[in-house]
Amino acid sequence: MSDKEFRKILGEILMKEYRQTLDDADDSHIFSESFENKMKNLINLRKKPYYKMINSYGKRVACVAVAITIIVSTTILSVSSLRKPIFNFFIQKFSNYSNISTEPKEHSKHPNEIKDRYEITYDISNYSIIYTISNTEEYTMHYQTGNEYIYYTQHIIDGFNVNYNTEDAIIEDLQINGYDAFGYLDNHGWYTIIWNDGEYMFSIGSNISKDVLIQIAKSVKKVE
Amino acid sequence: MKRKLMVFISLVMIICLCSFVPPDNPISPNYLYTYSCSSSLSISGSTATCTSNLTGYPGVTTKIVVKQILQVKDGNLWRTAHSWTKTYYSNSCSYVNTRTIYSGNTYRVKSEYTVYAGSNYETVYSYSSSYTT
């Protein structure tokens, strides 16, 4: 028998045995439902266009981390009590005070020192001045008559960073001479109004009535 | 199992790192005797002018002890470059100091106020914006 004939006969015998083995194989095994579902999900997942981005444990962890970072960042920037931009400045409200600040800008358009002084023009001639601060960044006057006080401040916009007692206070939106402002009544019965006119920050606080204080705020004008 | 544990620990660490931002303006516990307070820093050449202002309530606030700290950024931490302290027997104060500073650094002013109403007192803090020279 030649080598070629031997190979042919051997092939026929082996193929016969191989087919017999396949026929004998029991293909009636039933996989569990959960296994079938897992396989189905796995097959479906492979068809997704983003499969290559999540096909390993490390990639999935990275995706979750990125999602969490985005959610945390978005929350911090969107929740008003955490950091809320108000008319060119920020108010951060804490449980018992609020921080009002502006971002320092190296090439800001705002005056970097007080060039024009603004004062109250409402008639407060019955008040006396009890305290003053006057420097390049701030002009503050405290007035008193009897038990009534008025605290007035003009401040440059850049670098303004002041904490105010706002515990239990409800902050209201106001308008002072066409400029957005906000005001609040604190837990000592003092009403405070804060605004800016695009050049300077102003704040005025007092234990007199809110309506009169708004009139006084509206009377703040450039005097020199 | 080990791999899953490592992944879980890594995830927790990432979340912690994302959540933790060193507070620029830590919460002051009380504002009972304080109407407002602020710190400011202005820099002219190599001179820093530090200002700490506190306004209290008339008839309530009786004394203010101010500790003014010029801080310089050292990595992620702020360390004291110089500090000053002064006591005011009034309901408002404005404390101003100057100090020579060095270029290439980031500075800010931290003010620690102990505000008295008779024998009671509270401690409040304010921070200026930071400036890089």
Boltz contact constraints between the chains, C-beta under 6 A:
constraints:
  - contact:
      token1: [A, 57]
      token2: [B, 7]
      max_distance: 6.0
  - contact:
      token1: [A, 61]
      token2: [B, 7]
      max_distance: 6.0
  - contact:
      token1: [A, 61]
      token2: [B, 11]
      max_distance: 6.0
  - contact:
      token1: [A, 65]
      token2: [B, 14]
      max_distance: 6.0
  - contact:
      token1: [A, 68]
      token2: [B, 15]
      max_distance: 6.0
  - contact:
      token1: [A, 69]
      token2: [B, 18]
      max_distance: 6.0
  - contact:
      token1: [A, 72]
      token2: [B, 18]
      max_distance: 6.0
  - contact:
      token1: [A, 94]
      token2: [B, 27]
      max_distance: 6.0
  - contact:
      token1: [A, 96]
      token2: [B, 31]
      max_distance: 6.0
  - contact:
      token1: [A, 97]
      token2: [B, 31]
      max_distance: 6.0
  - contact:
      token1: [A, 99]
      token2: [B, 25]
      max_distance: 6.0
  - contact:
      token1: [A, 104]
      token2: [B, 129]
      max_distance: 6.0
  - contact:
      token1: [A, 131]
      token2: [B, 92]
      max_distance: 6.0
  - contact:
      token1: [A, 133]
      token2: [B, 94]
      max_distance: 6.0
  - contact:
      token1: [A, 149]
      token2: [B, 58]
      max_distance: 6.0
  - contact:
      token1: [A, 159]
      token2: [B, 40]
      max_distance: 6.0
  - contact:
      token1: [A, 159]
      token2: [B, 129]
      max_distance: 6.0
  - contact:
      token1: [A, 161]
      token2: [B, 38]
      max_distance: 6.0
  - contact:
      token1: [A, 161]
      token2: [B, 128]
      max_distance: 6.0
  - contact:
      token1: [A, 161]
      token2: [B, 129]
      max_distance: 6.0
  - contact:
      token1: [A, 162]
      token2: [B, 36]
      max_distance: 6.0
  - contact:
      token1: [A, 162]
      token2: [B, 38]
      max_distance: 6.0
  - contact:
      token1: [A, 163]
      token2: [B, 37]
      max_distance: 6.0
  - contact:
      token1: [A, 163]
      token2: [B, 126]
      max_distance: 6.0
  - contact:
      token1: [A, 164]
      token2: [B, 36]
      max_distance: 6.0
  - contact:
      token1: [A, 165]
      token2: [B, 31]
      max_distance: 6.0
  - contact:
      token1: [A, 165]
      token2: [B, 34]
      max_distance: 6.0
  - contact:
      token1: [A, 165]
      token2: [B, 35]
      max_distance: 6.0
  - contact:
      token1: [A, 167]
      token2: [B, 31]
      max_distance: 6.0
  - contact:
      token1: [A, 188]
      token2: [B, 57]
      max_distance: 6.0
